[in-house]
Amino acid sequence: MEVVNLDFYTQYNQFYICDENSPMETGSEVFWTDEAFSDRFAMEVGVIGVATGSYGPVKGEVLLSQAENLNYDALKYDHIVEGGLDISSGVIQVKDCPISDIHAEIKVQPGVYRFRIYSLHLDTVVDDEGDDYYKIEVWQGNILDKRVIKRYGK
C-alpha cells in the first residue's frame, strides 16, 4: 500500500483530487451544488472536490491500495463519502483551491478509480481553523457514482 501525506494550505473550504489532464471545471454552480455541499463531495469530468472544515490548512493522507477496504470502523469518522474518477492520464493529483498548485502526485495504471474520503475532527473547527483531517483511500474500480456512507451534521 502506497501512502502519501498531505499538509498544505487551501482556501474556500475545499481541495481537489483530479486526473493530471483534467479541464478542472470547478467554478460553476454545476460543480458545488447544494447536494455537493451537503455531501462534502463535488464531481465533474476528471475532478473531485473535497469540502473541508478548515478554510486554510489541510492535513491528511492518501492511501493507494489494491482493493476496497471493507473493514473500516464508520464510528471513528465524522463523514464518509466516495466516488469514482477516470484517471486516463495515469497520474492522480491533489491540488489546492483556487490556485490549483499540485501538492501530491501518484502514478497509477490508467483507468477508473474509487476515492473514499473519511473526514475526522470536523467538530474541532472554530472560525476558519481546526484539527480536521482527511484520510483518502484509492483503489481501482469501475463505478463512478457518488455514495455517502456516513453524513456529518451538527
DSSP file (Angstrom, degrees, kcal/mol; ACC not computed):
  #  RESIDUE AA STRUCTURE BP1 BP2  ACC     N-H-->O    O-->H-N    N-H-->O    O-->H-N    TCO  KAPPA ALPHA  PHI   PSI    X-CA   Y-CA   Z-CA
    1    1 A M              0   0    0      0, 0.0     2,-0.4     0, 0.0    64,-0.2   0.000 360.0 360.0 360.0 128.0    0.0    0.0    0.0
    2    2 A E  E     -A   64   0A   0     62,-1.7    62,-2.9     2,-0.0     2,-0.4  -0.764 360.0-164.1 -90.8 134.7    1.4    3.4   -1.0
    3    3 A V  E     -A   63   0A   0     -2,-0.4     2,-0.5    60,-0.2    60,-0.2  -0.980   7.6-173.0-123.4 129.9    0.8    6.3    1.4
    4    4 A V  E     -A   62   0A   0     58,-2.7    58,-2.9    -2,-0.4     2,-0.2  -0.987  18.5-140.2-121.4 122.7    1.2   10.0    0.6
    5    5 A N  E     -A   61   0A   0     -2,-0.5     2,-0.4    56,-0.2    56,-0.3  -0.582  11.9-149.3 -82.9 144.2    0.9   12.5    3.4
    6    6 A L  E     +A   60   0A   0     54,-3.1    54,-2.0    -2,-0.2     2,-0.2  -0.944  29.9 151.3-115.2 133.6   -0.9   15.8    2.8
    7    7 A D  E     +A   59   0A   0     -2,-0.4     2,-0.3    52,-0.2    52,-0.2  -0.631  30.4 119.4-159.7  93.8    0.0   19.0    4.6
    8    8 A F  E     -A   58   0A   0     50,-1.9    50,-3.2    -2,-0.2     2,-0.4  -0.906  56.8-101.8-151.7 174.7   -0.8   22.2    2.6
    9    9 A Y  E     +A   57   0A   0     -2,-0.3     2,-0.3    48,-0.2    47,-0.1  -0.891  38.4 166.2-109.1 134.9   -2.9   25.4    2.6
   10   10 A T        -     0   0    0     46,-2.9     2,-0.3    -2,-0.4     3,-0.1  -0.814  20.4-137.9-133.9 175.4   -6.1   25.8    0.6
   11   11 A Q  S >  S+     0   0    0     86,-1.8     3,-1.0     3,-0.4    86,-0.1  -0.828  72.4  37.8-130.6 171.6   -8.9   28.3    0.5
   12   12 A Y  T 3  S-     0   0    0     -2,-0.3    -1,-0.1     1,-0.2    43,-0.1   0.738 116.2 -79.0  59.8  27.3  -12.7   28.3    0.3
   13   13 A N  T 3  S+     0   0    0     42,-0.7    39,-2.0     1,-0.2     2,-0.3   0.870 105.6  88.7  54.0  44.4  -13.0   25.2    2.4
   14   14 A Q  E <   -F   51   0B   0     -3,-1.0    83,-0.4    41,-0.3    -3,-0.4  -0.991  46.9-173.1-162.2 156.7  -12.1   22.8   -0.4
   15   15 A F  E     -F   50   0B   0     35,-1.7    35,-3.2    -2,-0.3     2,-0.3  -0.928  24.7-119.7-144.3 172.0   -9.4   21.0   -2.3
   16   16 A Y  E     -FG  49  95B   0     79,-2.9    79,-2.4    -2,-0.3     2,-0.4  -0.865  11.8-164.3-121.5 147.1   -9.3   18.9   -5.4
   17   17 A I  E     +FG  48  94B   0     31,-2.4    31,-3.0    -2,-0.3     2,-0.3  -1.000  37.6 156.4-119.4 127.8   -8.4   15.4   -6.5
   18   18 A C  E     -FG  47  93B   0     75,-2.7    75,-3.0    -2,-0.4     2,-0.3  -0.945  48.0 -96.2-150.0 165.7   -8.0   15.1  -10.2
   19   19 A D  E >   - G   0  92B   0     27,-2.2     3,-2.3    -2,-0.3    73,-0.2  -0.622  45.1-116.5 -75.4 143.6   -6.6   13.5  -13.3
   20   20 A E  T 3  S+     0   0    0     71,-1.9    -1,-0.1     1,-0.3    72,-0.1   0.820 116.4  46.2 -53.8 -32.8   -3.5   15.2  -14.5
   21   21 A N  T 3  S+     0   0    0     70,-0.2    -1,-0.3     2,-0.0    66,-0.0   0.191  82.7 138.2 -97.2  16.5   -5.3   16.1  -17.7
   22   22 A S    <   -     0   0    0     -3,-2.3    24,-0.1    24,-0.2    -4,-0.0  -0.330  55.8-139.8 -63.2 139.6   -8.5   17.3  -16.1
   23   23 A P        -     0   0    0      0, 0.0     3,-0.2     0, 0.0    -1,-0.1   0.584  33.8-136.9 -73.4  -7.9  -10.1   20.5  -17.5
   24   24 A M        -     0   0    0     21,-0.3     2,-1.8     1,-0.2     3,-0.2   0.921  29.6-179.5  54.0  53.3  -10.8   21.5  -13.8
   25   25 A E        +     0   0    0     20,-0.4    -1,-0.2     1,-0.2    22,-0.1  -0.605  33.2 129.6 -82.2  79.8  -14.3   22.8  -14.4
   26   26 A T        +     0   0    0     -2,-1.8     6,-0.2    -3,-0.2    -1,-0.2   0.394  44.6  77.7-116.6   0.3  -14.9   23.7  -10.7
   27   27 A G  S    S+     0   0    0     -3,-0.2     2,-0.1     4,-0.1    -1,-0.1   0.583  75.1  86.6 -92.2  -9.0  -16.1   27.2  -10.8
   28   28 A S  S >> S-     0   0    0      1,-0.1     4,-1.3    -3,-0.1     3,-1.1  -0.407  84.7-114.1 -92.8 166.8  -19.7   26.7  -11.8
   29   29 A E  T 34 S+     0   0    0      1,-0.2    -1,-0.1     2,-0.2     5,-0.1   0.632 113.4  71.3 -68.8 -12.8  -22.9   26.1   -9.8
   30   30 A V  T 34 S+     0   0    0      1,-0.1     3,-0.4     2,-0.1    -1,-0.2   0.809 102.1  42.6 -70.9 -29.6  -22.9   22.7  -11.6
   31   31 A F  T <4 S+     0   0    0     -3,-1.1     2,-1.4     1,-0.2    12,-0.4   0.974 119.9  35.6 -81.4 -63.7  -19.9   21.6   -9.5
   32   32 A W  S  < S+     0   0    0     -4,-1.3    -1,-0.2    -6,-0.2    -2,-0.1  -0.593  82.8 164.1 -94.8  74.9  -20.6   22.9   -6.0
   33   33 A T     >  -     0   0    0     -2,-1.4     4,-2.4    -3,-0.4     5,-0.2  -0.264  56.5 -98.3 -77.4 172.1  -24.4   22.3   -5.9
   34   34 A D  H  > S+     0   0    0      1,-0.2     4,-2.3     2,-0.2     5,-0.2   0.908 128.4  50.6 -58.2 -41.5  -26.4   22.3   -2.7
   35   35 A E  H  > S+     0   0    0      2,-0.2     4,-2.6     1,-0.2    -1,-0.2   0.917 108.5  51.2 -62.8 -43.6  -26.2   18.5   -2.8
   36   36 A A  H  >>S+     0   0    0      2,-0.2     5,-1.9     1,-0.2     4,-1.1   0.904 110.2  49.4 -62.0 -41.6  -22.4   18.6   -3.3
   37   37 A F  H  <5S+     0   0    0     -4,-2.4     3,-0.4     2,-0.2    -1,-0.2   0.926 112.9  47.1 -62.5 -43.4  -22.1   20.9   -0.3
   38   38 A S  H  <5S+     0   0    0     -4,-2.3   114,-0.2     1,-0.2    -2,-0.2   0.880 115.9  44.5 -63.9 -38.4  -24.2   18.6    1.8
   39   39 A D  H  <5S-     0   0    0     -4,-2.6    -1,-0.2     2,-0.2    -2,-0.2   0.591 102.4-134.1 -81.5 -11.2  -22.3   15.5    0.6
   40   40 A R  T  <5S+     0   0    0     -4,-1.1    11,-1.4    -3,-0.4     2,-0.3   0.816  78.7  92.8  61.2  32.2  -19.0   17.4    1.2
   41   41 A F  E   < -H   50   0B   0     -5,-1.9     2,-0.3     9,-0.2     9,-0.2  -0.891  53.6-171.9-161.6 116.4  -18.0   16.0   -2.3
   42   42 A A  E     -H   49   0B   0      7,-2.4     7,-2.7    -2,-0.3     2,-0.4  -0.873   9.1-163.1-113.7 149.3  -18.4   17.5   -5.8
   43   43 A M  E     +H   48   0B   0    -12,-0.4     2,-0.3    -2,-0.3     5,-0.2  -0.993  18.8 151.6-135.9 140.4  -17.7   15.7   -9.0
   44   44 A E  E >   -H   47   0B   0      3,-2.3     3,-2.2    -2,-0.4     2,-0.1  -0.910  62.6 -53.6-149.6 173.0  -17.1   16.8  -12.6
   45   45 A V  T 3  S-     0   0    0     -2,-0.3   -20,-0.4     1,-0.3   -21,-0.3  -0.319 124.6  -6.0 -56.4 118.9  -15.2   15.2  -15.5
   46   46 A G  T 3  S+     0   0    0    -24,-0.1   -27,-2.2    -2,-0.1     2,-0.3   0.453 122.0  79.3  80.1   1.4  -11.7   14.5  -14.3
   47   47 A V  E <   -FH  18  44B   0     -3,-2.2    -3,-2.3   -29,-0.2     2,-0.4  -0.998  50.7-164.8-149.1 142.6  -12.0   16.2  -10.9
   48   48 A I  E     -FH  17  43B   0    -31,-3.0   -31,-2.4    -2,-0.3     2,-0.5  -0.976  16.1-148.4-118.5 136.2  -13.4   15.6   -7.4
   49   49 A G  E     -FH  16  42B   0     -7,-2.7    -7,-2.4    -2,-0.4     2,-0.5  -0.922   8.7-158.0-103.9 130.6  -13.9   18.5   -4.9
   50   50 A V  E     -FH  15  41B   0    -35,-3.2   -35,-1.7    -2,-0.5     2,-0.3  -0.938  11.7-139.6-109.8 121.1  -13.5   17.7   -1.2
   51   51 A A  E     -F   14   0B   0    -11,-1.4   -37,-0.3    -2,-0.5     2,-0.3  -0.619  21.4-160.3 -79.3 136.0  -15.1   20.0    1.2
   52   52 A T        -     0   0    0    -39,-2.0     6,-0.1    -2,-0.3   -12,-0.0  -0.758  24.4-136.9-113.4 160.6  -13.0   20.8    4.3
   53   53 A G  S    S+     0   0    0     -2,-0.3     2,-0.2     3,-0.0    -1,-0.1   0.902  89.8  64.8 -77.8 -45.7  -13.9   22.1    7.7
   54   54 A S  S    S-     0   0    0      3,-0.2    75,-0.2     1,-0.1    -2,-0.2  -0.498  75.2-142.0 -79.5 146.9  -10.9   24.5    7.9
   55   55 A Y  S    S+     0   0    0     73,-2.7   -42,-0.7    -2,-0.2   -41,-0.3   0.839  89.6   8.3 -73.6 -33.8  -10.7   27.4    5.5
   56   56 A G  S    S+     0   0    0     72,-0.9   -46,-2.9     1,-0.2     2,-0.1   0.814 105.8  64.5-115.9 -73.2   -6.9   27.0    5.1
   57   57 A P  E     -A    9   0A   0      0, 0.0     2,-0.5     0, 0.0   -48,-0.2  -0.369  53.1-168.2 -71.9 136.2   -4.8   24.2    6.5
   58   58 A V  E     +A    8   0A   0    -50,-3.2   -50,-1.9    -2,-0.1     2,-0.4  -0.988   7.5 176.8-121.8 126.5   -5.3   20.7    5.1
   59   59 A K  E     +A    7   0A   0     -2,-0.5    75,-1.8    73,-0.4     2,-0.3  -0.980  27.7  97.3-125.4 141.9   -3.8   17.6    6.8
   60   60 A G  E     -Ab   6 134A   0    -54,-2.0   -54,-3.1    -2,-0.4     2,-0.3  -0.980  52.5-102.9 173.9-162.8   -4.4   14.1    5.7
   61   61 A E  E     -Ab   5 135A   0     73,-2.4    75,-2.9    -2,-0.3     2,-0.5  -0.992  10.6-141.7-154.2 149.6   -3.2   11.1    3.8
   62   62 A V  E     -Ab   4 136A   0    -58,-2.9   -58,-2.7    -2,-0.3     2,-0.6  -0.972  17.9-164.8-113.1 126.7   -3.8    9.3    0.5
   63   63 A L  E     -Ab   3 137A   0     73,-3.3    75,-2.9    -2,-0.5     2,-0.6  -0.952   3.9-159.9-116.3 115.0   -3.6    5.5    0.7
   64   64 A L  E     +Ab   2 138A   0    -62,-2.9   -62,-1.7    -2,-0.6     2,-0.3  -0.843  23.0 175.6 -93.7 119.0   -3.4    3.7   -2.7
   65   65 A S        -     0   0    0     73,-3.1    75,-0.5    -2,-0.6     3,-0.1  -0.773  41.8-121.2-124.8 168.0   -4.5    0.1   -2.2
   66   66 A Q  S    S+     0   0    0     -2,-0.3     2,-0.3    73,-0.1    74,-0.2   0.736  92.6   9.3 -78.0 -24.6   -5.1   -3.0   -4.3
   67   67 A A  S    S-     0   0    0     71,-0.1    -1,-0.1    72,-0.1     2,-0.1  -0.946  93.0 -71.5-151.4 166.3   -8.7   -3.4   -3.3
   68   68 A E        -     0   0    0     -2,-0.3     2,-0.8    72,-0.2    -2,-0.0  -0.369  46.5-120.7 -62.3 137.7  -11.6   -1.7   -1.5
   69   69 A N        +     0   0    0      1,-0.2     3,-0.3    -2,-0.1    -1,-0.1  -0.747  35.2 172.8 -80.5 112.3  -11.3   -1.6    2.3
   70   70 A L        +     0   0    0     -2,-0.8    -1,-0.2     1,-0.2     2,-0.1   0.452  65.7  68.0 -97.9  -3.2  -14.3   -3.5    3.6
   71   71 A N        +     0   0    0      2,-0.1     2,-0.3     0, 0.0    -1,-0.2  -0.349  65.4 132.6-117.5  50.9  -13.2   -3.4    7.3
   72   72 A Y        -     0   0    0     -3,-0.3     2,-0.9    -2,-0.1     3,-0.1  -0.706  55.9-125.9-100.0 155.6  -13.4    0.2    8.3
   73   73 A D    >   -     0   0    0     -2,-0.3     3,-1.9     1,-0.2     4,-0.3  -0.846  18.3-167.8-101.6  99.2  -15.0    1.5   11.5
   74   74 A A  G >  S+     0   0    0     -2,-0.9     3,-1.3     1,-0.3    -1,-0.2   0.756  82.3  69.1 -60.0 -25.7  -17.5    4.1   10.5
   75   75 A L  G 3  S+     0   0    0      1,-0.2    -1,-0.3    -3,-0.1    -2,-0.0   0.743  90.1  62.8 -66.3 -21.8  -17.9    5.2   14.1
   76   76 A K  G <  S+     0   0    0     -3,-1.9     2,-0.3    44,-0.0    -1,-0.2   0.664  99.5  65.3 -74.3 -16.5  -14.3    6.6   14.1
   77   77 A Y    <   -     0   0    0     -3,-1.3    43,-0.2    -4,-0.3     3,-0.1  -0.767  65.1-148.5-116.9 152.9  -15.2    9.2   11.4
   78   78 A D  S    S+     0   0    0     41,-2.5     2,-0.3     1,-0.3    42,-0.2   0.850  87.6   6.7 -81.2 -38.0  -17.5   12.2   11.1
   79   79 A H  E     -C  119   0A   0     40,-1.4    40,-3.0    72,-0.1     2,-0.4  -0.996  60.4-171.1-149.8 138.3  -18.3   11.9    7.4
   80   80 A I  E     +CD 118 150A   0     70,-2.5    69,-2.3    -2,-0.3    70,-2.0  -0.991  16.5 158.3-135.4 127.0  -17.5    9.2    4.8
   81   81 A V  E     -CD 117 148A   0     36,-1.9    36,-3.4    -2,-0.4     2,-0.3  -0.990  12.7-171.8-144.6 150.0  -18.2    9.7    1.1
   82   82 A E  E     +CD 116 147A   0     65,-2.3    65,-2.8    -2,-0.3     2,-0.3  -0.977   9.2 161.4-143.1 158.1  -16.9    8.0   -2.0
   83   83 A G  E     -C  115   0A   0     32,-1.7    32,-2.7    -2,-0.3     2,-0.2  -0.973  31.7-103.5-165.4 167.5  -17.0    8.4   -5.8
   84   84 A G  E     -C  114   0A   0     60,-1.9     2,-0.3    -2,-0.3    30,-0.2  -0.650  23.5-172.4-104.7 157.7  -15.2    7.4   -9.0
   85   85 A L  E     -C  113   0A   0     28,-2.3    28,-2.5    -2,-0.2     2,-0.7  -0.987  25.4-126.6-148.0 134.0  -12.9    9.2  -11.3
   86   86 A D  E     -C  112   0A   0     -2,-0.3     2,-1.0    26,-0.2    26,-0.3  -0.741  19.5-167.2 -83.2 115.6  -11.4    8.2  -14.6
   87   87 A I  E >   +C  111   0A   0     24,-3.2    24,-1.1    -2,-0.7     3,-0.7  -0.652  21.3 160.9-102.1  74.2   -7.7    8.7  -14.4
   88   88 A S  T 3  S+     0   0    0     -2,-1.0    -1,-0.2     1,-0.2    24,-0.1   0.763  70.2  55.2 -69.6 -25.8   -6.9    8.4  -18.1
   89   89 A S  T 3  S-     0   0    0      2,-0.2    -1,-0.2    -3,-0.2     3,-0.1   0.730 106.0-123.5 -78.1 -22.2   -3.5   10.1  -17.8
   90   90 A G  S <  S+     0   0    0     -3,-0.7    18,-2.7    19,-0.2     2,-0.4   0.588  80.2 103.3  85.2  11.2   -2.2    7.6  -15.2
   91   91 A V  E     - I   0 107B   0     16,-0.2   -71,-1.9    14,-0.0     2,-0.4  -0.968  54.0-160.8-132.6 118.7   -1.5   10.5  -12.7
   92   92 A I  E     -GI  19 106B   0     14,-2.9    14,-2.5    -2,-0.4     2,-0.4  -0.814  16.8-167.4 -91.3 132.7   -3.7   11.4   -9.7
   93   93 A Q  E     -GI  18 105B   0    -75,-3.0   -75,-2.7    -2,-0.4     2,-0.5  -0.937  17.5-151.6-122.5 147.1   -3.1   14.9   -8.4
   94   94 A V  E     -GI  17 104B   0     10,-2.2     9,-3.6    -2,-0.4    10,-1.0  -0.983  27.2-179.5-112.9 125.0   -4.1   16.6   -5.2
   95   95 A K  E     -GI  16 102B   0    -79,-2.4   -79,-2.9    -2,-0.5     7,-0.2  -0.902  22.1-127.0-128.2 152.5   -4.5   20.4   -5.7
   96   96 A D        -     0   0    0      5,-1.6     4,-0.4    -2,-0.3   -81,-0.1  -0.271  40.8 -81.9 -83.4 178.4   -5.4   23.4   -3.6
   97   97 A C  S    S-     0   0    0    -83,-0.4   -86,-1.8     2,-0.2   -83,-0.1  -0.990  95.2  -0.7-127.6 137.5   -8.1   25.9   -4.3
   98   98 A P  S    S+     0   0    0      0, 0.0    -1,-0.1     0, 0.0   -88,-0.0  -0.991 132.1  44.1 -98.2  -3.1   -8.2   28.4   -6.0
   99   99 A I  S    S-     0   0    0      1,-0.1    -2,-0.2     2,-0.0   -89,-0.0   0.796  87.9-141.0 -75.8 -27.5   -4.6   28.4   -7.4
  100  100 A S        +     0   0    0     -4,-0.4     2,-0.2     1,-0.2    -3,-0.1   0.838  32.8 172.6  66.9  35.8   -4.6   24.7   -8.2
  101  101 A D        -     0   0    0      1,-0.1    -5,-1.6     2,-0.0     2,-0.5  -0.502  37.6-113.1 -66.7 145.4   -1.0   24.1   -7.1
  102  102 A I  E     +I   95   0B   0     -7,-0.2    -7,-0.2    -2,-0.2     3,-0.1  -0.729  39.1 170.9 -86.3 124.6   -0.1   20.4   -7.1
  103  103 A H  E     +     0   0B   0     -9,-3.6     2,-0.3    -2,-0.5    -8,-0.2   0.513  68.2  14.1-110.8 -10.4    0.5   19.1   -3.5
  104  104 A A  E     -I   94   0B   0    -10,-1.0   -10,-2.2   -98,-0.1     2,-0.4  -0.947  57.4-167.6-160.6 144.7    0.7   15.4   -4.4
  105  105 A E  E     -I   93   0B   0     -2,-0.3     2,-0.4   -12,-0.2   -12,-0.2  -0.999   5.0-173.0-134.9 135.0    1.1   13.2   -7.5
  106  106 A I  E     -I   92   0B   0    -14,-2.5   -14,-2.9    -2,-0.4     2,-0.4  -0.989  17.0-141.4-129.8 123.4    0.5    9.5   -7.6
  107  107 A K  E     +I   91   0B   0     -2,-0.4     2,-0.3   -16,-0.2   -16,-0.2  -0.709  33.1 160.7 -86.0 131.6    1.3    7.4  -10.7
  108  108 A V        -     0   0    0    -18,-2.7     3,-0.1    -2,-0.4    -2,-0.0  -0.871  48.3 -82.9-138.6 168.9   -1.2    4.7  -11.4
  109  109 A Q        -     0   0    0     -2,-0.3   -19,-0.2     1,-0.1   -22,-0.1  -0.611  61.7 -98.1 -69.6 136.8   -2.3    2.5  -14.3
  110  110 A P  S    S+     0   0    0      0, 0.0     2,-0.3     0, 0.0   -22,-0.2  -0.297  80.2  85.4 -56.3 142.0   -4.8    4.5  -16.4
  111  111 A G  E    S-C   87   0A   0    -24,-1.1   -24,-3.2    -3,-0.1     2,-0.4  -0.949  80.7 -42.7 155.6-172.4   -8.4    3.5  -15.6
  112  112 A V  E     -C   86   0A   0     29,-0.3    29,-2.1    -2,-0.3     2,-0.3  -0.723  52.8-172.1 -89.7 134.6  -11.3    4.2  -13.2
  113  113 A Y  E     -CE  85 140A   0    -28,-2.5   -28,-2.3    -2,-0.4     2,-0.4  -0.942  18.6-133.7-126.6 148.0  -10.5    4.6   -9.5
  114  114 A R  E     -CE  84 139A   0     25,-3.2    25,-1.6    -2,-0.3     2,-0.5  -0.816  16.5-160.7 -97.2 141.8  -12.7    4.9   -6.4
  115  115 A F  E     -CE  83 138A   0    -32,-2.7   -32,-1.7    -2,-0.4     2,-0.6  -0.980   4.2-169.8-125.4 115.9  -11.9    7.6   -3.9
  116  116 A R  E     -CE  82 137A   0     21,-2.7    21,-2.6    -2,-0.5     2,-0.6  -0.936   8.2-159.6-108.1 122.0  -13.3    7.2   -0.3
  117  117 A I  E     -CE  81 136A   0    -36,-3.4   -36,-1.9    -2,-0.6     2,-0.6  -0.898   4.5-166.5-106.8 120.7  -12.8   10.3    1.8
  118  118 A Y  E     -CE  80 135A   0     17,-3.2    17,-2.4    -2,-0.6     2,-0.5  -0.929   9.1-157.7-102.6 120.9  -13.0    9.9    5.6
  119  119 A S  E     -CE  79 134A   0    -40,-3.0   -41,-2.5    -2,-0.6   -40,-1.4  -0.880  12.8-173.2-102.5 130.7  -13.3   13.3    7.4
  120  120 A L  E     + E   0 133A   0     13,-2.6    13,-1.9    -2,-0.5   -43,-0.1  -0.898  56.6  10.9-123.0 151.0  -12.3   13.4   11.0
  121  121 A H    >   +     0   0    0     -2,-0.3     3,-1.6    11,-0.2    10,-0.4   0.766  65.6 149.9  60.0  32.6  -12.5   16.0   13.8
  122  122 A L  G >   +     0   0    0      1,-0.3     3,-1.3     2,-0.2    10,-0.1   0.804  66.8  64.5 -63.9 -27.6  -14.8   18.3   11.9
  123  123 A D  G 3  S+     0   0    0      1,-0.2    -1,-0.3     8,-0.1    -2,-0.1   0.546  89.1  68.3 -74.9  -5.2  -16.2   19.5   15.2
  124  124 A T  G <  S+     0   0    0     -3,-1.6     2,-0.4     2,-0.0    -1,-0.2   0.589  73.5 109.3 -85.5 -10.4  -12.8   21.0   16.2
  125  125 A V    <   +     0   0    0     -3,-1.3     2,-0.4    -4,-0.2     5,-0.3  -0.532  43.8 178.7 -74.0 122.9  -13.1   23.7   13.6
  126  126 A V  B >   -J  129   0C   0      3,-2.7     3,-1.9    -2,-0.4     2,-0.6  -0.996  65.3 -33.4-124.4 128.4  -13.7   27.1   15.1
  127  127 A D  T 3  S-     0   0    0     -2,-0.4    -2,-0.0     1,-0.2     3,-0.0  -0.498 130.8 -22.6  58.2-108.8  -13.9   30.1   12.7
  128  128 A D  T 3  S+     0   0    0     -2,-0.6   -73,-2.7   -74,-0.1   -72,-0.9   0.483 124.8  56.8-112.3  -3.0  -11.5   29.0   10.0
  129  129 A E  B <   +J  126   0C   0     -3,-1.9    -3,-2.7   -75,-0.2     2,-0.3  -0.938  49.4 131.0-135.7 154.6   -9.2   26.5   11.6
  130  130 A G        -     0   0    0     -2,-0.3    -5,-0.2    -5,-0.3    -8,-0.1  -0.908  63.8 -79.1-169.9-165.0   -9.3   23.2   13.5
  131  131 A D        +     0   0    0    -10,-0.4    -9,-0.1    -2,-0.3    -8,-0.1  -0.018  66.1 151.5-105.2  27.4   -7.8   19.8   13.7
  132  132 A D        -     0   0    0    -10,-0.1   -73,-0.4   -75,-0.1     2,-0.3  -0.277  24.1-167.7 -61.9 149.3   -9.8   18.3   10.8
  133  133 A Y  E     - E   0 120A   0    -13,-1.9   -13,-2.6   -75,-0.1     2,-0.5  -0.986  12.2-148.5-144.5 145.3   -8.1   15.5    9.0
  134  134 A Y  E     -bE  60 119A   0    -75,-1.8   -73,-2.4    -2,-0.3     2,-0.6  -0.956   6.3-169.9-128.3 115.9   -8.8   13.7    5.7
  135  135 A K  E     -bE  61 118A   0    -17,-2.4   -17,-3.2    -2,-0.5     2,-0.6  -0.911  11.9-167.4-101.7 124.3   -8.0   10.1    5.0
  136  136 A I  E     -bE  62 117A   0    -75,-2.9   -73,-3.3    -2,-0.6     2,-0.4  -0.948   3.8-164.5-120.3 114.2   -8.4    9.2    1.3
  137  137 A E  E     -bE  63 116A   0    -21,-2.6   -21,-2.7    -2,-0.6     2,-0.4  -0.825   8.8-169.7 -97.9 136.4   -8.4    5.6    0.2
  138  138 A V  E     +bE  64 115A   0    -75,-2.9   -73,-3.1    -2,-0.4     2,-0.3  -0.987  13.6 157.2-129.4 132.6   -8.0    4.9   -3.5
  139  139 A W  E     - E   0 114A   0    -25,-1.6   -25,-3.2    -2,-0.4     2,-0.3  -0.986  46.4 -94.1-149.2 156.4   -8.4    1.7   -5.4
  140  140 A Q  E     + E   0 113A   0    -75,-0.5   -27,-0.3    -2,-0.3     2,-0.2  -0.542  59.5 143.6 -73.1 133.2   -9.1    0.6   -8.9
  141  141 A G        -     0   0    0    -29,-2.1   -29,-0.3    -2,-0.3     3,-0.0  -0.836  50.9-126.7-152.8-173.7  -12.8    0.1   -9.6
  142  142 A N  S    S+     0   0    0     -2,-0.2     2,-0.5   -31,-0.1   -29,-0.1   0.290  73.6  96.7-130.6  10.9  -15.4    0.6  -12.3
  143  143 A I        -     0   0    0      1,-0.1   -58,-0.1   -31,-0.1    -2,-0.0  -0.901  40.0-179.7-108.3 126.6  -18.1    2.6  -10.6
  144  144 A L        +     0   0    0     -2,-0.5   -60,-1.9   -60,-0.1    -1,-0.1   0.684  45.5 113.3 -94.0 -21.3  -18.2    6.4  -11.0
  145  145 A D        -     0   0    0    -62,-0.2     2,-0.3     1,-0.1   -61,-0.1  -0.098  66.7-119.0 -59.4 149.2  -21.3    7.1   -8.9
  146  146 A K        -     0   0    0    -63,-0.2     2,-0.3  -105,-0.0   -63,-0.2  -0.624  29.3-174.1 -84.4 145.4  -21.1    9.1   -5.6
  147  147 A R  E     -D   82   0A   0    -65,-2.8   -65,-2.3    -2,-0.3     2,-0.6  -0.952  17.5-148.3-144.4 122.7  -22.2    7.4   -2.4
  148  148 A V  E     +D   81   0A   0     -2,-0.3   -67,-0.2   -67,-0.2     3,-0.2  -0.820  17.2 177.4 -88.8 120.6  -22.5    9.0    1.0
  149  149 A I  E    S+     0   0A   0    -69,-2.3     2,-0.4    -2,-0.6   -68,-0.2   0.831  73.1   9.3 -91.7 -39.4  -21.7    6.3    3.6
  150  150 A K  E    S-D   80   0A   0    -70,-2.0   -70,-2.5     2,-0.0     2,-0.4  -0.978  73.9-145.5-145.1 130.0  -22.0    8.5    6.7
  151  151 A R        -     0   0    0     -2,-0.4     2,-0.3   -72,-0.2   -72,-0.1  -0.821   9.9-139.2-103.2 132.1  -23.2   12.1    6.8
  152  152 A Y        +     0   0    0     -2,-0.4     2,-0.3  -114,-0.2   -73,-0.1  -0.677  30.0 163.2 -85.0 138.9  -21.8   14.7    9.1
  153  153 A G              0   0    0     -2,-0.3    -2,-0.0   -75,-0.1     0, 0.0  -0.920 360.0 360.0-157.1 132.2  -24.3   17.1   10.8
  154  154 A K              0   0    0     -2,-0.3    -1,-0.0   -31,-0.0    -2,-0.0   0.456 360.0 360.0 -84.2 360.0  -24.0   19.4   13.7
